[in-house]
Amino acid sequence: MNVTYIHHSGFLIETESCYYLIDYFQGSIPALNPGKPVIVLASHKHHDHYQKSVFNILTDMGMQHIYAVLSRDIPSGARPEDVPCLPVSAGKHYELPQGQELVTFRSTDVGVAFLIRDGQEIFYHAGDLNDWVWSEEPEADNQRMTEKYQKQIDLLAQELDGRTLTAAFVVLDPRQEQDYDRGMLYFLQHISCGCVYPMHYWEQPQIMARFLREYPQYQNRIKLTQPV
């Protein structure tokens, strides 16, 4: 499996069967094999996770087999007209175009998170599923947020049933200040994964260096998506 970081929460993942372009909204997409299928996944409707123009970009690149997997909160008018589209909801199992398995989890913000099984490869993209604790919010609200987040990660662990993820794409957001690490830490402590790619850090890649300074035990698992 090959992973290319594009921008923000956007990644290109290539497996033997196809490409997956997840949460793309801007940035350069590398040259692709036009005959290989590409599945565009969008976890929710926020502008920094989905732009309908991605389908025009892929068409202009000459891609011959394009499919869409879009969270149901993305309105019908923002979905492609001439590309097969699978709208998905949280807490469901789906079959993708080449027979891959998709499991969705409920975001703690909007939309879904994705777990994909493609042959021997298993990978997870959080979308905006994160422990969104903020210092200015009431403690009770923050506690409910943490409980909701941990429930979804525990469901992910149950779904994996002892298997190890090939890769995971997980939020590390500096806007949370002292609480920036909460979601990532719980994930690392409860999910077996070979490579964890931080994302959603708003052009502040130094947050990855901070995390590794504070938690050096995860040096071998965290994969930097930009130089820091």
Residue frames as a rotation matrix with the C-alpha (Angstrom) as fourth column:
MET 1
0.579 0.816 0.000 0.00
0.816 -0.579 0.000 0.00
0.000 0.000 -1.000 0.00
ASN 2
-0.589 -0.741 0.322 1.31
0.747 -0.652 -0.135 3.44
0.310 0.161 0.937 -0.97
VAL 3
0.432 0.691 -0.580 0.21
0.856 -0.517 0.022 6.57
-0.285 -0.506 -0.814 0.91
THR 4
-0.555 -0.529 0.642 0.53
0.676 -0.737 -0.022 10.14
0.485 0.421 0.766 -0.39
TYR 5
-0.116 0.468 -0.876 -0.36
0.734 -0.554 -0.393 13.11
-0.669 -0.689 -0.279 1.80
ILE 6
-0.080 0.165 0.983 -2.01
0.882 -0.449 0.147 15.84
0.465 0.878 -0.110 -0.24
HIS 7
-0.685 -0.095 0.722 -3.30
-0.133 -0.958 -0.252 18.57
0.716 -0.269 0.644 2.07
HIS 8
-0.255 0.604 0.755 -5.05
-0.927 -0.374 -0.014 19.00
0.274 -0.704 0.656 5.44
SER 9
-0.042 0.272 0.962 -7.02
-0.560 0.790 -0.248 15.72
-0.827 -0.549 0.119 5.78
GLY 10
0.769 0.390 -0.507 -6.62
-0.618 0.249 -0.745 14.68
-0.164 0.886 0.433 2.16
PHE 11
-0.249 -0.830 0.499 -4.75
-0.517 0.550 0.656 11.49
-0.819 -0.094 -0.566 1.27
LEU 12
0.404 0.240 -0.883 -4.25
-0.862 0.422 -0.280 9.30
0.305 0.874 0.377 -1.76
ILE 13
-0.073 -0.364 0.929 -3.95
-0.595 0.763 0.252 5.61
-0.801 -0.534 -0.272 -0.94
GLU 14
0.136 0.066 -0.989 -3.01
-0.931 0.348 -0.105 3.10
0.338 0.935 0.109 -3.62
THR 15
0.069 -0.080 0.994 -3.58
-0.480 0.871 0.103 -0.62
-0.874 -0.485 0.022 -3.20
GLU 16
-0.824 -0.383 0.419 -3.28
0.113 0.613 0.782 -3.43
-0.556 0.691 -0.462 -5.71
SER 17
-0.250 0.834 0.492 -6.94
0.901 0.387 -0.198 -3.04
-0.356 0.394 -0.847 -6.65
CYS 18
0.457 0.535 0.711 -7.47
0.731 -0.682 0.043 0.73
0.507 0.500 -0.702 -6.87
TYR 19
-0.772 -0.534 0.344 -6.79
0.266 -0.763 -0.589 4.26
0.577 -0.364 0.731 -5.65
TYR 20
0.295 0.801 -0.521 -8.63
0.946 -0.168 0.277 5.86
0.135 -0.574 -0.808 -2.74
LEU 21
-0.642 -0.383 0.664 -8.78
0.300 -0.923 -0.242 9.65
0.705 0.043 0.707 -2.64
ILE 22
0.065 0.654 -0.754 -10.09
0.950 0.191 0.247 10.62
0.306 -0.732 -0.609 0.80
ASP 23
0.570 0.340 -0.748 -11.29
0.669 -0.721 0.183 14.05
-0.477 -0.604 -0.638 2.00
TYR 24
-0.536 -0.734 0.417 -9.68
0.837 -0.397 0.376 15.96
-0.111 0.550 0.827 -0.84
PHE 25
0.615 0.738 -0.277 -10.50
0.618 -0.669 -0.413 19.65
-0.490 0.082 -0.868 -1.19
GLN 26
0.899 -0.375 -0.226 -7.31
-0.436 -0.705 -0.560 21.17
0.050 0.602 -0.797 -2.59
GLY 27
0.150 -0.929 0.338 -3.71
-0.517 0.218 0.828 20.35
-0.843 -0.299 -0.448 -3.46
SER 28
-0.117 -0.335 -0.935 -1.82
-0.989 0.129 0.078 18.54
0.095 0.933 -0.346 -6.21
ILE 29
0.717 0.338 0.610 -2.89
-0.358 0.929 -0.095 15.01
-0.599 -0.150 0.787 -7.04
PRO 30
-0.359 -0.933 0.014 0.07
-0.469 0.193 0.862 12.98
-0.807 0.303 -0.507 -8.36
ALA 31
-0.336 0.160 -0.928 0.00
-0.909 0.202 0.363 11.30
0.246 0.966 0.077 -11.77
LEU 32
-0.054 0.444 0.895 -2.24
-0.560 0.728 -0.395 8.23
-0.827 -0.522 0.209 -11.73
ASN 33
-0.954 -0.124 0.272 -2.69
0.113 0.692 0.713 5.18
-0.277 0.711 -0.647 -13.91
PRO 34
-0.607 0.760 -0.233 -5.79
-0.793 -0.599 0.110 6.20
-0.056 0.251 0.966 -15.90
GLY 35
-0.220 0.528 -0.820 -6.99
-0.416 0.710 0.568 2.62
0.882 0.466 0.063 -16.24
LYS 36
-0.764 -0.100 -0.637 -6.95
0.477 0.577 -0.663 1.93
0.434 -0.810 -0.393 -12.51
PRO 37
0.295 0.952 0.083 -10.20
0.609 -0.254 0.751 2.63
0.736 -0.171 -0.655 -10.61
VAL 38
-0.868 -0.455 0.199 -10.27
0.141 -0.611 -0.779 5.56
0.476 -0.648 0.594 -8.20
ILE 39
0.144 0.890 -0.433 -12.75
0.839 0.123 0.530 5.79
0.525 -0.439 -0.729 -5.32
VAL 40
-0.594 -0.231 0.771 -13.35
-0.085 -0.935 -0.345 9.28
0.800 -0.271 0.535 -3.99
LEU 41
0.011 0.569 -0.822 -14.45
0.895 0.361 0.262 9.24
0.446 -0.738 -0.506 -0.35
ALA 42
-0.499 -0.098 0.861 -15.68
-0.181 -0.960 -0.214 12.29
0.848 -0.263 0.461 1.56
SER 43
-0.755 0.101 -0.648 -16.38
0.598 0.512 -0.617 11.99
0.269 -0.853 -0.447 5.27
HIS 44
0.050 0.819 -0.571 -18.67
0.810 -0.368 -0.456 15.04
-0.584 -0.440 -0.682 5.43
LYS 45
0.582 0.425 0.693 -19.74
0.798 -0.459 -0.389 18.27
0.153 0.780 -0.607 3.78
HIS 46
0.615 -0.351 -0.706 -17.31
0.186 -0.805 0.563 20.77
-0.766 -0.478 -0.430 5.36
HIS 47
0.943 -0.173 -0.282 -15.40
-0.331 -0.436 -0.837 22.75
0.022 0.883 -0.468 2.73
ASP 48
0.070 -0.994 0.083 -12.03
-0.997 -0.066 0.050 21.54
-0.044 -0.087 -0.995 4.06
HIS 49
-0.395 -0.183 0.900 -13.01
-0.298 0.953 0.063 17.91
-0.869 -0.243 -0.431 3.45
TYR 50
-0.171 0.399 0.901 -14.97
0.784 0.609 -0.121 17.93
-0.596 0.686 -0.417 0.18
GLN 51
-0.284 0.174 -0.943 -15.24
-0.541 -0.841 0.008 19.85
-0.791 0.512 0.333 -3.06
LYS 52
0.625 0.634 0.456 -17.36
0.039 0.558 -0.829 18.59
-0.779 0.536 0.324 -5.96
SER 53
0.672 -0.395 -0.626 -14.67
-0.736 -0.444 -0.511 19.87
-0.076 0.804 -0.589 -8.34
VAL 54
-0.199 -0.786 0.585 -12.50
-0.611 0.566 0.553 16.84
-0.766 -0.247 -0.593 -7.49
PHE 55
0.272 0.364 0.891 -14.42
0.367 0.817 -0.445 14.82
-0.890 0.448 0.089 -10.08
ASN 56
0.993 0.022 -0.112 -13.62
-0.087 -0.488 -0.868 17.31
-0.074 0.872 -0.483 -12.83
ILE 57
0.262 -0.964 0.032 -9.96
-0.917 -0.239 0.321 17.19
-0.301 -0.114 -0.947 -11.81
LEU 58
-0.233 -0.343 0.910 -9.87
-0.200 0.933 0.300 13.40
-0.952 -0.112 -0.286 -12.07
THR 59
0.678 0.527 0.512 -11.71
0.419 0.296 -0.858 13.45
-0.604 0.797 -0.020 -15.40
ASP 60
0.873 -0.398 -0.281 -9.23
-0.487 -0.700 -0.523 15.98
0.011 0.594 -0.805 -16.76
MET 61
-0.070 -0.925 0.373 -6.43
-0.829 0.262 0.493 13.65
-0.554 -0.274 -0.786 -15.62
GLY 62
-0.295 0.009 -0.956 -7.91
-0.825 0.501 0.259 10.97
0.481 0.865 -0.141 -17.86
MET 63
-0.840 0.010 0.542 -9.20
-0.368 0.725 -0.582 8.66
-0.399 -0.689 -0.606 -15.11
GLN 64
-0.696 0.509 -0.507 -11.54
-0.417 0.288 0.862 6.16
0.585 0.811 0.012 -16.74
HIS 65
-0.012 0.661 -0.750 -13.18
0.488 0.659 0.573 4.54
0.873 -0.359 -0.331 -13.70
ILE 66
-0.840 -0.216 0.497 -14.27
-0.234 -0.684 -0.691 6.99
0.489 -0.697 0.524 -11.00
TYR 67
0.006 0.831 -0.556 -16.58
0.634 0.427 0.645 6.17
0.773 -0.357 -0.524 -8.10
ALA 68
-0.421 -0.073 0.904 -17.86
-0.475 -0.831 -0.288 8.29
0.773 -0.551 0.315 -5.23
VAL 69
-0.061 0.401 -0.914 -18.52
0.807 0.559 0.191 7.31
0.588 -0.726 -0.358 -1.61
LEU 70
-0.608 -0.087 0.789 -20.02
-0.089 -0.980 -0.176 10.34
0.789 -0.177 0.588 0.11
SER 71
-0.885 0.307 -0.350 -21.42
0.401 0.120 -0.908 10.87
-0.237 -0.944 -0.230 3.58
ARG 72
-0.181 0.927 0.328 -25.19
0.957 0.088 0.278 11.41
0.229 0.364 -0.903 3.46
ASP 73
0.258 0.282 -0.924 -24.89
0.588 -0.805 -0.082 14.90
-0.767 -0.522 -0.373 4.96
ILE 74
-0.824 -0.496 -0.273 -23.43
0.044 -0.537 0.843 16.03
-0.565 0.682 0.464 1.62
PRO 75
0.050 0.965 -0.257 -26.49
-0.352 -0.223 -0.909 17.40
-0.935 0.136 0.329 -0.21
SER 76
0.366 0.182 0.912 -27.63
0.608 0.695 -0.383 15.85
-0.704 0.696 0.144 -3.47
GLY 77
0.997 0.061 0.036 -26.76
0.068 -0.676 -0.734 19.03
-0.021 0.734 -0.679 -5.38
ALA 78
0.401 -0.915 0.030 -23.12
-0.877 -0.374 0.302 18.69
-0.265 -0.148 -0.953 -4.30
ARG 79
0.139 -0.315 0.939 -22.84
0.013 0.949 0.316 15.12
-0.990 -0.032 0.136 -5.54
PRO 80
-0.784 -0.483 -0.389 -21.49
-0.370 -0.138 0.919 14.29
-0.498 0.865 -0.070 -9.03
GLU 81
0.213 0.933 -0.290 -24.07
-0.800 -0.004 -0.600 13.84
-0.561 0.360 0.745 -11.76
ASP 82
0.661 0.019 -0.750 -22.13
-0.664 0.481 -0.573 11.45
0.350 0.877 0.330 -14.00
VAL 83
-0.551 -0.819 -0.160 -20.18
-0.567 0.508 -0.648 9.34
0.612 -0.267 -0.744 -11.50
PRO 84
0.193 0.610 -0.769 -21.61
0.287 0.714 0.639 6.31
0.938 -0.344 -0.037 -9.65
CYS 85
-0.470 -0.288 0.834 -22.22
-0.564 -0.629 -0.535 7.50
0.679 -0.722 0.133 -6.08
LEU 86
-0.060 0.391 -0.919 -22.79
0.609 0.744 0.277 5.57
0.791 -0.542 -0.283 -2.87
PRO 87
0.031 0.113 0.993 -24.21
-0.611 -0.784 0.108 7.76
0.791 -0.610 0.044 -0.06
VAL 88
-0.253 -0.227 -0.940 -23.24
0.463 0.825 -0.324 6.32
0.849 -0.517 -0.104 3.34
SER 89
0.582 0.480 0.657 -24.47
-0.438 -0.496 0.750 6.69
0.685 -0.724 -0.079 6.91
ALA 90
-0.346 -0.752 0.561 -22.75
-0.876 0.044 -0.481 6.04
0.337 -0.658 -0.674 10.23
GLY 91
-0.313 0.132 0.941 -22.71
-0.703 0.634 -0.323 2.61
-0.639 -0.762 -0.106 11.81
LYS 92
0.773 0.630 -0.080 -23.13
-0.481 0.499 -0.721 0.65
-0.414 0.595 0.689 8.58
HIS 93
-0.273 -0.783 0.559 -21.31
0.058 0.566 0.822 -1.96
-0.960 0.257 -0.109 6.49
TYR 94
0.675 0.430 -0.600 -21.03
-0.532 -0.279 -0.799 -1.52
-0.511 0.858 0.040 2.72
GLU 95
0.228 -0.611 0.758 -19.42
0.686 0.653 0.320 -3.25
-0.691 0.447 0.569 -0.25
LEU 96
0.066 -0.320 -0.945 -17.31
-0.416 -0.870 0.265 -1.04
-0.907 0.376 -0.190 -2.52
PRO 97
0.549 0.357 -0.756 -17.08
-0.803 -0.027 -0.596 -1.36
-0.233 0.934 0.272 -6.34
GLN 98
-0.072 -0.639 -0.766 -14.21
-0.705 0.576 -0.414 -3.89
0.706 0.510 -0.492 -6.42
GLY 99
0.420 0.375 -0.826 -15.63
0.187 0.855 0.484 -5.93
0.888 -0.358 0.288 -3.54
GLN 100
-0.720 -0.694 0.006 -13.77
0.174 -0.189 -0.966 -4.13
0.671 -0.695 0.257 -0.74
GLU 101
0.132 0.749 -0.650 -15.49
0.909 0.170 0.380 -3.77
0.395 -0.641 -0.658 2.63
LEU 102
-0.576 -0.215 0.789 -16.36
-0.033 -0.958 -0.286 -0.40
0.817 -0.191 0.544 4.15
VAL 103
0.041 0.561 -0.827 -17.45
0.968 0.183 0.172 0.19
0.247 -0.807 -0.536 7.74
THR 104
-0.169 -0.031 0.985 -18.57
0.104 -0.994 -0.013 3.64
0.980 0.101 0.171 8.88
PHE 105
-0.348 -0.002 -0.938 -18.41
0.935 0.079 -0.347 5.21
0.074 -0.997 -0.026 12.33
ARG 106
0.671 0.721 0.172 -20.27
0.687 -0.692 0.222 8.22
0.279 -0.031 -0.960 13.71
SER 107
-0.324 -0.781 0.535 -18.28
0.463 -0.624 -0.630 11.45
0.825 0.043 0.563 13.77
THR 108
-0.147 0.214 -0.966 -18.22
0.943 -0.265 -0.203 13.60
-0.299 -0.940 -0.163 16.89
ASP 109
-0.720 -0.004 -0.694 -18.68
-0.136 -0.980 0.147 16.57
-0.680 0.200 0.705 14.54
VAL 110
0.301 0.791 -0.532 -20.37
-0.789 -0.107 -0.605 15.90
-0.535 0.602 0.593 11.18
GLY 111
0.329 -0.093 -0.940 -20.55
-0.843 0.418 -0.337 12.84
0.425 0.903 0.059 8.95
VAL 112
0.998 0.065 0.006 -18.61
-0.064 0.964 0.259 9.62
0.011 -0.259 0.966 9.30
ALA 113
-0.034 -0.997 0.072 -15.23
-0.855 0.066 0.514 7.98
-0.517 -0.044 -0.855 9.74
PHE 114
0.648 0.229 -0.727 -14.13
-0.693 0.572 -0.438 5.18
0.315 0.788 0.529 7.39
LEU 115
-0.097 -0.670 0.736 -12.66
-0.538 0.658 0.527 1.71
-0.837 -0.345 -0.424 7.92
ILE 116
0.577 0.230 -0.783 -11.73
-0.815 0.212 -0.539 -0.05
0.042 0.950 0.310 4.66
ARG 117
0.093 -0.512 0.854 -10.66
-0.178 0.835 0.520 -3.65
-0.980 -0.200 -0.013 4.11
ASP 118
0.687 -0.016 -0.726 -8.97
-0.726 -0.037 -0.686 -4.20
-0.016 0.999 -0.037 0.75
GLY 119
0.425 -0.519 -0.741 -7.44
-0.056 0.802 -0.594 -7.66
0.904 0.294 0.312 0.59
GLN 120
0.108 -0.497 -0.861 -4.73
0.893 0.428 -0.135 -7.81
0.436 -0.754 0.491 3.24
GLU 121
-0.823 -0.428 0.373 -4.80
0.288 -0.881 -0.376 -4.03
0.489 -0.202 0.848 3.74
ILE 122
0.276 0.875 -0.398 -6.98
0.916 -0.114 0.384 -2.47
0.290 -0.471 -0.833 6.45
PHE 123
-0.796 -0.591 0.129 -6.98
0.533 -0.786 -0.314 1.28
0.287 -0.181 0.941 6.95
TYR 124
0.177 0.806 -0.565 -8.94
0.970 -0.239 -0.038 3.93
-0.165 -0.541 -0.825 8.84
HIS 125
-0.691 -0.282 0.665 -9.64
0.404 -0.914 0.033 7.59
0.599 0.292 0.746 8.11
ALA 126
-0.647 0.372 -0.665 -11.13
0.692 -0.078 -0.717 9.59
-0.319 -0.925 -0.207 10.97
GLY 127
0.084 0.629 0.773 -12.68
0.674 -0.607 0.421 12.45
0.734 0.486 -0.475 9.02
ASP 128
-0.252 -0.124 0.960 -13.65
-0.470 -0.851 -0.234 14.79
0.846 -0.510 0.157 11.85
LEU 129
0.794 0.404 -0.455 -14.06
0.163 0.579 0.799 12.03
0.586 -0.708 0.394 14.43
ASN 130
-0.388 -0.915 0.109 -11.98
0.219 -0.206 -0.954 13.39
0.895 -0.346 0.281 17.30
ASP 131
0.056 0.313 -0.948 -12.13
0.998 0.008 0.061 14.20
0.026 -0.950 -0.312 21.01
TRP 132
-0.175 -0.061 0.983 -13.12
0.455 -0.890 0.025 17.84
0.873 0.451 0.184 20.43
VAL 133
0.401 0.183 -0.898 -12.48
0.910 -0.191 0.368 19.16
-0.105 -0.964 -0.243 23.94
TRP 134
0.003 -0.325 0.946 -12.11
0.400 -0.866 -0.299 22.95
0.917 0.379 0.128 24.25
SER 135
-0.748 -0.422 -0.512 -10.91
0.614 -0.147 -0.775 24.85
0.252 -0.894 0.369 27.31
GLU 136
-0.903 0.394 0.171 -13.70
-0.416 -0.901 -0.122 27.43
0.106 -0.181 0.978 27.01
GLU 137
-0.149 0.890 -0.431 -16.50
-0.340 0.364 0.867 24.83
0.929 0.276 0.248 27.00
PRO 138
0.374 0.360 0.854 -18.28
-0.922 0.048 0.383 23.61
0.097 -0.932 0.351 30.17
GLU 139
-0.621 -0.703 0.347 -16.65
-0.753 0.658 -0.013 20.59
-0.219 -0.269 -0.938 31.76
ALA 140
-0.061 0.684 0.727 -19.85
-0.173 0.710 -0.683 18.56
-0.983 -0.167 0.075 31.43
ASP 141
0.820 0.345 -0.456 -19.96
-0.468 -0.052 -0.882 19.19
-0.328 0.937 0.119 27.69
ASN 142
-0.001 -0.914 -0.406 -16.32
-0.968 0.102 -0.228 18.20
0.250 0.393 -0.885 27.33
GLN 143
-0.577 -0.182 0.796 -16.94
-0.539 0.817 -0.205 15.03
-0.613 -0.548 -0.570 29.31
ARG 144
0.463 0.813 0.354 -19.81
-0.140 0.461 -0.876 14.07
-0.875 0.357 0.327 27.01
MET 145
0.648 -0.309 -0.697 -17.59
-0.760 -0.192 -0.621 14.73
0.058 0.932 -0.359 24.01
THR 146
-0.440 -0.890 0.117 -14.87
-0.898 0.437 -0.055 12.46
-0.002 -0.129 -0.992 25.37
GLU 147
-0.296 0.410 0.863 -17.39
-0.274 0.829 -0.488 9.71
-0.915 -0.380 -0.133 26.05
LYS 148
0.769 0.616 -0.168 -18.77
-0.299 0.115 -0.947 9.93
-0.564 0.779 0.273 22.51
TYR 149
0.333 -0.731 -0.595 -15.31
-0.910 -0.084 -0.406 9.81
0.247 0.677 -0.693 20.99
GLN 150
-0.601 -0.640 0.479 -14.10
-0.761 0.641 -0.100 6.92
-0.243 -0.425 -0.872 23.09
LYS 151
0.171 0.747 0.643 -17.26
-0.273 0.663 -0.697 4.95
-0.947 -0.057 0.317 22.29
GLN 152
0.868 0.173 -0.466 -16.53
-0.480 0.048 -0.876 5.17
-0.129 0.984 0.125 18.55
ILE 153
-0.068 -0.961 -0.267 -12.88
-0.923 0.162 -0.349 4.16
0.378 0.223 -0.898 18.97
ASP 154
-0.497 -0.028 0.867 -13.98
-0.572 0.762 -0.303 1.25
-0.652 -0.647 -0.395 21.15
LEU 155
0.629 0.749 0.207 -16.41
-0.252 0.449 -0.857 0.22
-0.735 0.487 0.471 18.38
LEU 156
0.548 -0.539 -0.640 -13.51
-0.781 -0.056 -0.622 0.41
0.299 0.841 -0.452 15.92
ALA 157
-0.513 -0.771 0.377 -11.47
-0.857 0.486 -0.170 -1.88
-0.052 -0.411 -0.910 18.17
GLN 158
-0.056 0.586 0.808 -14.38
-0.326 0.755 -0.569 -4.33
-0.944 -0.295 0.149 18.31
GLU 159
0.850 0.385 -0.359 -14.70
-0.429 0.113 -0.896 -4.28
-0.304 0.916 0.261 14.53
LEU 160
0.142 -0.894 -0.425 -10.98
-0.903 0.059 -0.425 -4.99
0.405 0.444 -0.799 14.13
ASP 161
0.927 0.349 0.140 -11.26
-0.374 0.817 0.439 -7.89
0.039 -0.459 0.887 16.60
GLY 162
0.596 -0.762 0.255 -7.53
0.117 0.396 0.911 -8.07
-0.795 -0.513 0.325 17.28
ARG 163
0.450 -0.440 0.777 -6.35
0.892 0.172 -0.419 -7.28
0.051 0.881 0.470 13.75
THR 164
-0.186 -0.641 -0.745 -3.76
0.520 -0.707 0.479 -4.59
-0.834 -0.298 0.465 13.12
LEU 165
0.866 0.445 -0.228 -4.45
0.103 -0.605 -0.790 -1.63
-0.489 0.660 -0.569 10.87
THR 166
0.235 -0.772 0.591 -2.03
0.965 0.110 -0.239 -1.14
0.120 0.626 0.770 8.01
ALA 167
-0.821 -0.439 0.364 -2.49
0.420 -0.897 -0.135 2.63
0.386 0.042 0.921 8.30
ALA 168
0.206 0.873 -0.443 -4.64
0.971 -0.239 -0.019 5.19
-0.123 -0.426 -0.896 10.09
PHE 169
-0.554 -0.239 0.797 -5.25
0.444 -0.895 0.040 8.88
0.704 0.376 0.602 9.44
VAL 170
0.159 0.510 -0.846 -6.04
0.972 0.067 0.223 10.64
0.171 -0.858 -0.485 12.71
VAL 171
0.674 0.227 0.703 -6.75
0.220 -0.970 0.103 14.23
0.705 0.085 -0.704 13.79
LEU 172
-0.066 -0.656 -0.752 -4.06
0.989 -0.143 0.038 16.24
-0.133 -0.741 0.658 15.60
ASP 173
0.360 0.431 0.827 -5.46
0.644 -0.757 0.114 19.78
0.675 0.491 -0.550 15.82
PRO 174
-0.639 -0.739 -0.214 -3.37
0.670 -0.398 -0.626 22.60
0.377 -0.544 0.750 17.40
ARG 175
-0.342 0.575 0.743 -6.47
-0.269 -0.818 0.508 24.76
0.900 -0.026 0.435 17.90
GLN 176
0.641 0.612 -0.464 -7.28
0.213 0.438 0.873 22.60
0.737 -0.659 0.150 20.92
GLU 177
0.289 -0.620 0.730 -4.19
-0.757 -0.614 -0.222 23.99
0.586 -0.488 -0.647 22.67
GLN 178
-0.468 -0.588 0.660 -3.39
-0.877 0.404 -0.262 21.88
-0.113 -0.701 -0.704 25.75
ASP 179
0.132 0.608 0.783 -6.00
-0.381 0.760 -0.526 19.30
-0.915 -0.229 0.332 24.73
TYR 180
0.162 -0.090 -0.983 -4.59
-0.982 -0.116 -0.151 18.81
-0.100 0.989 -0.107 21.22
ASP 181
-0.680 -0.663 -0.313 -3.36
-0.687 0.725 -0.042 15.29
0.255 0.186 -0.949 22.01
ARG 182
-0.312 0.566 0.764 -6.48
-0.712 0.394 -0.582 13.73
-0.630 -0.725 0.280 23.52
GLY 183
0.708 0.678 -0.197 -7.93
-0.624 0.471 -0.623 12.06
-0.330 0.564 0.757 20.44
MET 184
0.311 -0.691 -0.652 -4.61
-0.650 0.346 -0.676 10.84
0.693 0.634 -0.342 19.09
LEU 185
-0.618 -0.605 0.502 -3.51
-0.771 0.342 -0.537 9.42
0.153 -0.719 -0.678 22.44
TYR 186
0.035 0.697 0.716 -6.68
-0.656 0.557 -0.509 7.43
-0.754 -0.452 0.477 23.01
PHE 187
0.812 0.232 -0.536 -6.42
-0.579 0.434 -0.690 6.05
0.073 0.870 0.487 19.49
LEU 188
-0.008 -0.925 -0.381 -2.78
-0.671 0.287 -0.683 4.99
0.741 0.250 -0.623 19.93
GLN 189
-0.625 -0.240 0.743 -3.51
-0.772 0.330 -0.543 3.42
-0.115 -0.913 -0.392 23.30
HIS 190
-0.059 0.765 0.641 -6.47
-0.465 0.548 -0.696 1.36
-0.883 -0.339 0.324 22.09
ILE 191
0.914 0.379 -0.144 -5.92
-0.280 0.334 -0.900 0.54
-0.293 0.863 0.412 18.40
SER 192
0.083 -0.882 0.464 -3.15
0.307 0.466 0.830 -1.63
-0.948 0.073 0.310 16.97
CYS 193
0.976 0.214 0.036 -1.75
0.116 -0.375 -0.920 0.15
-0.183 0.902 -0.391 13.92
GLY 194
0.283 -0.930 0.233 1.56
0.940 0.318 0.125 0.04
-0.191 0.184 0.964 12.09
CYS 195
-0.774 -0.523 0.357 1.51
0.608 -0.772 0.185 3.59
0.179 0.361 0.915 10.69
VAL 196
0.286 0.841 -0.460 -0.47
0.882 -0.419 -0.217 6.55
-0.376 -0.343 -0.861 12.03
TYR 197
-0.541 -0.403 0.738 -0.57
0.737 -0.651 0.184 9.71
0.406 0.643 0.649 9.89
PRO 198
-0.366 0.411 -0.835 -1.53
0.553 -0.626 -0.550 12.94
-0.749 -0.663 0.002 11.72
MET 199
-0.532 0.270 0.803 -3.84
0.719 -0.357 0.596 15.26
0.448 0.894 -0.005 9.82
HIS 200
0.470 0.848 0.245 -6.12
0.636 -0.518 0.572 18.31
0.612 -0.113 -0.782 10.16
TYR 201
0.106 -0.526 -0.844 -3.35
0.932 -0.242 0.268 20.43
-0.345 -0.815 0.465 11.71
TRP 202
0.870 0.490 -0.052 -4.14
0.458 -0.843 -0.281 23.63
-0.182 0.221 -0.958 9.77
GLU 203
0.623 -0.677 0.393 -0.72
0.160 -0.382 -0.910 24.34
0.766 0.629 -0.130 8.21
GLN 204
0.413 -0.506 0.757 1.00
-0.893 -0.390 0.226 23.90
0.181 -0.769 -0.613 11.58
PRO 205
0.566 -0.175 -0.805 3.07
-0.102 0.955 -0.279 20.73
0.818 0.241 0.523 11.11
GLN 206
-0.487 -0.794 0.363 5.13
-0.455 -0.123 -0.882 21.60
0.745 -0.595 -0.302 14.19
ILE 207
0.261 0.644 0.719 2.29
-0.965 0.153 0.213 20.09
0.028 -0.750 0.661 16.25
MET 208
0.853 -0.015 -0.522 3.59
-0.092 0.980 -0.178 16.68
0.514 0.199 0.834 15.14
ALA 209
-0.174 -0.982 -0.072 7.04
0.087 0.057 -0.995 17.47
0.981 -0.179 0.076 16.51
ARG 210
-0.335 0.133 0.933 5.48
-0.869 -0.427 -0.251 18.62
0.364 -0.895 0.259 19.78
PHE 211
0.725 0.682 0.096 3.54
-0.673 0.672 0.311 15.37
0.147 -0.290 0.946 20.06
LEU 212
0.644 -0.524 -0.558 6.64
0.231 0.828 -0.511 13.26
0.729 0.200 0.654 19.49
ARG 213
-0.438 -0.761 0.478 8.63
-0.286 -0.386 -0.877 15.29
0.852 -0.521 -0.049 22.05
GLU 214
-0.190 0.456 0.870 5.93
-0.977 -0.178 -0.120 14.73
0.100 -0.872 0.479 24.64
TYR 215
0.639 0.453 0.621 5.28
-0.499 0.859 -0.113 11.08
-0.585 -0.238 0.775 23.71
PRO 216
-0.146 -0.812 -0.566 8.54
-0.981 0.047 0.187 9.66
-0.125 0.582 -0.803 22.31
GLN 217
-0.483 -0.003 0.876 7.24
-0.215 0.970 -0.116 6.11
-0.849 -0.244 -0.469 22.83
TYR 218
0.529 0.762 0.374 5.23
0.252 0.279 -0.926 6.58
-0.810 0.584 -0.045 19.62
GLN 219
-0.079 -0.661 -0.746 8.18
-0.630 -0.547 0.551 7.57
-0.772 0.514 -0.373 17.41
ASN 220
-0.892 -0.381 0.244 7.97
-0.102 0.694 0.713 4.34
-0.441 0.611 -0.658 15.43
ARG 221
-0.311 0.863 0.399 4.24
0.818 0.457 -0.350 4.56
-0.485 0.218 -0.847 14.78
ILE 222
0.528 0.496 -0.690 3.75
0.157 -0.855 -0.494 8.24
-0.835 0.152 -0.529 13.90
LYS 223
-0.162 -0.514 0.842 4.49
0.963 0.103 0.248 9.06
-0.214 0.852 0.478 10.25
LEU 224
-0.356 -0.028 -0.934 5.17
0.127 -0.992 -0.018 12.73
-0.926 -0.125 0.357 9.55
THR 225
0.396 0.600 0.695 3.02
0.809 0.129 -0.573 14.01
-0.434 0.789 -0.435 6.72
GLN 226
0.837 -0.269 0.476 5.15
0.092 -0.788 -0.608 17.18
0.539 0.553 -0.635 6.31
PRO 227
-0.238 -0.948 -0.210 8.64
0.613 0.021 -0.790 18.23
0.753 -0.316 0.576 7.40
VAL 228
0.854 0.499 -0.148 8.65
0.407 -0.463 0.787 19.81
0.325 -0.732 -0.599 10.87
